[in-house]
Amino acid sequence: MKSKNKKWGYRVLFLTMAVIFALVVLPRFLLNRDYDEEMTESGIPVQSMEVETGILKETVRYTGSVEPDKSVTLSAQMSALVKNIYYREGEVVEQGNTIITLNNERLTASYRSLEQNKARLEENSAYMDREITGFEKDHQLVKKLEAAKNLKEYLFNELEKLETLYEYGAVSQTEYEKLAHEAKTAELQYQELEATADATLQQLIHERTMSHYQAQEIQAKMDEMKLQIDDATMEAPFKGQIRKIFYEEGDLAAMGQPVAIIDDVSKFLLRVAVSEADLVRINEETTVSVKLTGTNEEIRAEMNRILPDVHPISKVGEVEISLFPDSENKIFIGAGAQASIHLSQTSDGDIVIPSSAIRRMTDYQAVYVIQDQQVEERKISTGMSVDGLTQILEGLEPGEMIATKNISKLYDGANVTIFRGVDES
């Protein structure tokens, strides 16, 4: 019974397959045979195009974030209250514009006090100069010293005369010894006055020197304080945009801490990570185009710098691209952007055709040139291929017509008819 049912199942399956063949496969076979016969008589239908010149660009695309080409952080050089803030975040400032001022009243008062002290020291130093210059002529000690010198010399001259008289017994020993004592006393007084005069002169010189040094020290403090006073007025070092202000008026700004950040908005940088394989083909002459994320507007861009290091594991390097926005481009720091880096491109005037129009044989490549409803199979030499287009180095001339569809059915000398329809290739 089971064997009988099994045979019956085989018969049903065979009949089903026969019906499918009769209804589906056979009609398609007959239609294709008729189509091939018709195609042979009227020509193989093809779609054609005129050969033209164009430019191909081999492009790689990477994304990155926008950074300012130049940025500066203004920091407080002293701890002081924020007195005035003249600009808000996002506003554009010119070089030299005052951004923020800190309260420097205490410093200014100290500076003026030092100025007064310095003036007194300079006055004292000038007085010492006059005293030293006129010391030998006008000082009382010098006059006393001159008188003591004259007295000493007079007494020693008299003593010398009296000594001759004393030797001949003309004067007594008492008179001689009395004059000798007076001469010796006069000599001692002269020596004491000479030492006092010299000490007085040296003291004047010392005081002048000290006044000079003290004035120099005060000047150094004043110079340092002047810098701090100047630093209390924070100015823009270049034309730029205020990115961030860290304080409000009345806040205490801590010494060494950032107060404001200014970005140069005349030029931006786009830093992108690039694979090692592409990096070796990039140089500073490589052309590049940039679009901000979410926009179709292209920003003028140039390759700025290829960073010299590649990550040893990821094999990724970095390039910097300079961006030059015009008045219509609004660029934000940190915004995303896509860079199209053109690694290579064909010359203007090179022939470019669709890659689908090329038939690739085992040992050569060919296109089918259409002339008088017939095709010529012509060998070609190709260059770079990008986005479905191929550069033709040899084998074609501008203005020639070539087949672009159904090329798999073509052969040298085949008749063709031009159509527009389904791709049969």
C-alpha positions in Angstrom: 0.0 0.0 0.0 2.8 2.4 0.9 4.7 1.6 -2.3 1.6 2.4 -4.3 1.1 5.7 -2.6 4.7 6.6 -3.2 4.5 5.9 -7.0 1.3 8.1 -7.1 3.2 11.0 -5.4 6.0 10.8 -8.0 3.4 11.0 -10.8 1.8 14.1 -9.3 5.3 15.8 -8.9 6.2 15.0 -12.5 2.9 16.3 -13.9 3.3 19.5 -11.8 6.8 20.2 -13.2 5.6 19.5 -16.7 2.8 22.1 -16.3 5.3 24.7 -15.0 7.7 24.2 -17.8 4.9 24.5 -20.4 3.5 27.7 -18.8 6.6 29.6 -17.8 9.9 28.4 -19.3 8.8 27.5 -22.8 7.2 30.9 -23.6 10.2 32.8 -22.3 12.5 30.6 -24.5 10.4 31.2 -27.6 10.2 35.0 -26.8 14.0 35.3 -26.4 14.6 33.4 -29.6 12.2 35.7 -31.5 13.9 38.8 -29.8 17.4 37.6 -30.8 16.2 37.0 -34.4 14.6 40.5 -34.4 17.8 42.0 -32.8 20.0 40.4 -35.5 17.9 41.8 -38.3 17.4 45.4 -37.0 20.6 45.8 -35.0 21.4 45.3 -31.3 19.7 48.0 -29.3 22.1 50.2 -27.4 22.2 53.4 -25.5 24.9 55.8 -26.7 26.7 59.0 -25.6 29.2 61.5 -27.1 32.7 61.3 -25.7 33.6 64.4 -23.7 36.4 65.8 -21.6 36.2 66.3 -17.9 38.0 66.3 -14.6 38.1 63.4 -12.2 39.0 63.9 -8.6 39.9 61.0 -6.3 38.5 62.2 -3.0 38.4 60.9 0.6 36.1 62.4 3.2 36.7 62.9 6.8 35.0 64.7 9.6 36.5 66.9 12.3 35.8 69.8 14.6 36.4 73.5 14.0 39.0 75.2 16.1 40.3 78.8 16.0 43.5 79.4 14.2 44.7 81.6 17.1 43.3 81.9 20.6 44.4 83.8 23.7 43.4 83.4 27.3 43.5 86.7 29.4 44.5 85.9 33.0 44.5 88.0 36.1 48.0 89.1 37.1 46.8 90.0 40.6 43.8 89.2 42.8 41.4 92.0 42.5 37.7 92.8 42.1 36.3 93.0 38.6 35.5 96.6 38.1 34.2 96.9 34.5 33.3 94.4 31.7 32.9 96.1 28.4 32.0 93.3 26.0 29.8 90.2 26.2 30.4 86.7 24.9 30.1 86.4 21.2 30.9 90.0 20.5 33.7 91.0 18.1 36.5 93.2 19.4 39.2 95.1 17.6 42.9 95.0 18.6 43.5 97.2 21.6 39.9 97.3 22.8 39.6 97.2 26.6 37.7 94.0 27.5 37.8 94.1 31.4 39.3 96.3 34.0 40.2 95.2 37.6 40.1 97.4 40.6 43.6 98.8 41.0 43.0 101.8 43.3 45.1 100.3 46.1 48.0 99.6 43.7 47.7 103.1 42.3 47.9 104.6 45.9 50.9 102.5 46.7 52.5 103.6 43.4 52.1 107.2 44.2 53.6 106.7 47.7 56.6 105.1 46.1 56.9 108.0 43.7 57.1 110.4 46.7 59.7 108.3 48.5 61.8 108.1 45.3 61.6 111.9 44.9 62.9 112.4 48.5 65.8 110.0 47.9 66.7 111.7 44.6 66.6 115.1 46.4 68.8 113.8 49.2 71.2 112.2 46.6 71.5 115.5 44.8 72.2 117.3 48.1 75.0 114.8 48.8 76.4 115.4 45.3 76.6 119.1 46.1 78.2 118.5 49.5 80.8 116.2 48.1 81.6 118.5 45.1 82.2 121.5 47.4 83.6 119.7 50.4 87.3 120.7 49.9 86.3 124.3 49.3 83.3 125.1 51.5 83.2 122.6 54.4 84.0 124.0 57.9 86.2 121.0 58.7 88.4 121.6 55.7 88.8 125.2 56.8 89.7 124.1 60.4 92.1 121.5 58.9 93.8 124.2 56.9 94.2 126.4 60.0 95.6 123.5 62.1 98.0 122.7 59.3 99.3 126.3 59.2 99.7 126.3 63.0 101.5 123.0 63.1 103.9 124.2 60.4 104.5 127.5 62.2 105.3 125.9 65.5 107.7 123.3 64.0 109.5 126.1 62.2 109.8 128.1 65.5 110.9 124.9 67.3 113.7 124.4 64.8 114.9 128.0 65.4 114.7 127.6 69.1 116.6 124.4 69.0 119.7 126.2 67.7 119.5 128.8 70.4 119.0 126.0 73.0 122.2 124.3 71.8 124.2 127.5 72.4 122.5 128.1 75.8 120.6 131.2 74.6 117.3 129.8 75.9 116.4 127.6 78.8 115.4 123.9 78.6 112.0 124.8 80.0 111.3 127.2 77.1 112.4 124.7 74.5 110.3 121.8 76.0 107.3 124.1 76.2 107.5 125.0 72.5 108.1 121.4 71.6 105.0 120.3 73.5 102.9 123.0 71.7 104.2 121.8 68.3 103.4 118.2 69.1 99.9 119.1 70.3 99.3 121.1 67.2 100.4 118.1 65.1 98.0 115.7 66.9 95.2 118.2 66.5 95.9 118.4 62.8 95.9 114.6 62.5 92.6 114.3 64.3 91.0 117.0 62.2 92.3 115.3 59.0 90.8 111.9 60.1 87.5 113.6 61.0 87.4 115.4 57.6 88.1 112.2 55.7 85.5 110.3 57.7 83.0 113.0 57.1 83.6 112.9 53.3 83.3 109.1 53.3 80.1 109.3 55.2 78.7 111.8 52.6 79.7 109.4 49.8 78.2 106.4 51.6 74.9 108.3 52.2 74.8 109.3 48.5 75.4 105.8 47.4 72.7 104.4 49.7 70.2 107.0 48.5 71.1 106.0 44.9 70.6 102.3 45.6 67.3 102.9 47.5 66.0 105.0 44.6 66.9 102.1 42.3 65.1 99.6 44.5 62.0 101.8 44.6 62.1 102.3 40.9 62.2 98.5 40.4 59.1 98.1 42.7 57.4 100.9 40.8 58.1 99.2 37.4 56.7 96.0 38.7 53.7 97.8 40.2 53.2 99.7 36.9 52.9 96.4 35.1 50.3 95.2 37.5 48.4 98.5 37.2 48.6 98.1 33.4 47.6 94.4 33.6 44.4 95.5 35.5 43.3 96.8 32.1 42.9 93.8 29.8 43.0 94.6 26.1 42.4 92.5 23.0 45.8 91.5 21.5 44.2 91.1 18.0 40.8 91.4 16.3 38.7 88.5 17.5 35.5 87.2 19.1 34.9 86.9 22.8 34.3 83.1 23.4 34.1 83.1 27.2 34.1 85.6 30.1 34.6 83.9 33.5 33.5 86.6 35.8 30.8 89.2 36.4 31.4 92.8 37.6 32.1 92.8 41.4 33.5 89.2 41.4 37.0 88.6 42.9 39.4 87.6 40.1 42.0 85.2 41.4 45.6 85.8 40.4 46.7 83.5 37.6 43.2 82.4 36.7 41.6 82.9 33.3 39.3 85.9 32.9 38.4 85.8 29.2 39.1 83.9 26.0 39.4 85.6 22.6 39.5 83.7 19.3 40.8 85.0 16.0 37.8 84.6 13.8 39.5 85.7 10.5 40.6 82.2 10.0 39.7 78.8 11.5 41.3 75.4 11.6 39.6 72.0 10.9 41.7 69.2 12.5 40.8 65.8 11.1 42.1 62.3 11.7 43.3 60.6 8.5 44.3 57.0 7.8 48.0 56.3 7.3 47.3 55.1 3.7 45.7 58.5 2.8 48.1 60.5 4.9 51.2 59.6 2.8 49.4 61.0 -0.3 48.6 64.3 1.2 50.9 67.4 1.0 50.4 71.1 1.5 49.5 71.5 -2.1 46.6 69.0 -1.8 43.3 70.7 -2.6 40.4 70.4 -0.1 36.8 71.5 0.2 34.9 71.8 3.4 31.2 71.8 4.4 29.8 72.4 7.8 27.7 69.7 9.2 24.0 70.2 8.3 24.7 72.7 5.5 25.5 72.5 1.8 27.5 75.7 1.7 31.2 75.2 0.8 33.8 77.1 2.8 37.1 78.2 1.1 39.7 76.0 2.6 43.4 75.2 2.2 45.7 72.4 3.5 47.6 74.1 6.4 49.8 71.4 8.0 50.3 67.7 8.1 51.2 66.7 11.6 54.4 64.5 11.7 53.3 61.7 13.9 51.0 58.6 13.3 49.5 56.6 16.2 51.4 53.3 16.4 48.3 51.2 17.0 45.5 52.8 15.1 47.8 54.0 12.2 45.9 57.3 12.1 47.5 60.7 11.7 46.2 64.2 11.7 46.0 67.1 9.3 45.1 70.8 9.8 42.9 72.5 7.3 42.7 76.3 7.2 39.1 77.7 6.8 38.5 81.2 5.4 34.8 82.0 6.0 33.2 85.0 4.2 30.5 87.3 5.7 27.8 84.8 4.8 29.4 81.8 6.6 28.6 81.5 10.3 31.1 79.3 12.0 31.0 78.2 15.6 34.0 76.9 17.5 33.6 73.2 18.1 31.2 72.8 15.2 31.4 69.6 13.1 32.6 69.8 9.4 33.3 67.4 6.6 36.5 67.7 4.7 36.7 66.4 1.1 40.4 65.9 0.5 41.3 65.5 -3.2 44.2 63.0 -3.3 44.6 63.2 -7.1 42.8 64.5 -10.1 43.0 64.4 -13.9 44.0 67.3 -16.1 41.5 69.6 -17.7 41.0 68.2 -21.2 41.3 64.5 -20.3 38.5 62.2 -21.7 36.1 60.8 -19.1 33.4 58.2 -19.7 31.2 56.0 -17.6 32.9 52.9 -16.3 29.9 50.9 -17.4 30.8 51.7 -21.0 34.0 49.7 -20.8 34.1 46.0 -21.5 36.8 44.2 -19.7 38.3 41.3 -21.5 40.9 38.8 -20.3 43.9 40.7 -21.5 42.5 44.1 -22.6 39.8 46.7 -22.2 37.6 48.0 -25.0 34.8 50.3 -25.9 32.4 50.2 -28.8 32.5 53.2 -31.0 29.3 53.8 -33.1 29.6 54.9 -36.7 26.9 54.4 -39.4 24.8 52.0 -37.2 27.7 49.7 -36.6 30.2 49.4 -33.8 33.9 49.2 -33.8 35.5 47.3 -30.9 38.4 49.6 -29.9 41.1 48.9 -27.3 41.7 51.6 -24.8 44.1 52.5 -22.0 42.5 53.7 -18.8 43.6 55.8 -15.9 41.9 56.5 -12.6 38.3 55.6 -11.8 36.1 57.6 -9.4 32.4 57.3 -8.6 31.5 55.3 -11.7 33.6 57.4 -14.2 36.9 56.4 -15.8 39.7 58.4 -17.3 40.7 57.3 -20.8 44.4 57.7 -21.6 44.4 56.3 -25.2 41.9 55.0 -27.7 39.2 57.7 -27.9 38.8 61.2 -29.1 36.3 63.9 -28.0 33.1 63.9 -30.1 33.1 60.2 -30.9 29.9 58.2 -30.1 30.2 55.1 -27.9 27.7 52.5 -26.7 26.9 52.6 -23.0 24.3 49.9 -22.6 24.0 46.3 -23.8 27.8 46.2 -24.4 27.9 42.5 -23.3 26.0 41.6 -26.5 28.2 43.7 -28.8 31.1 42.6 -31.0 33.3 44.2 -33.6 31.2 45.1 -36.7 27.8 44.4 -35.0 24.8 46.4 -36.3 23.2 48.5 -33.6 20.1 50.6 -33.1 20.0 53.5 -30.6 17.4 53.2 -27.8 16.7 54.3 -24.3 15.4 51.6 -22.0 16.3 48.8 -19.7 19.9 48.1 -19.2 20.6 44.7 -20.7 24.3 44.5 -20.0 
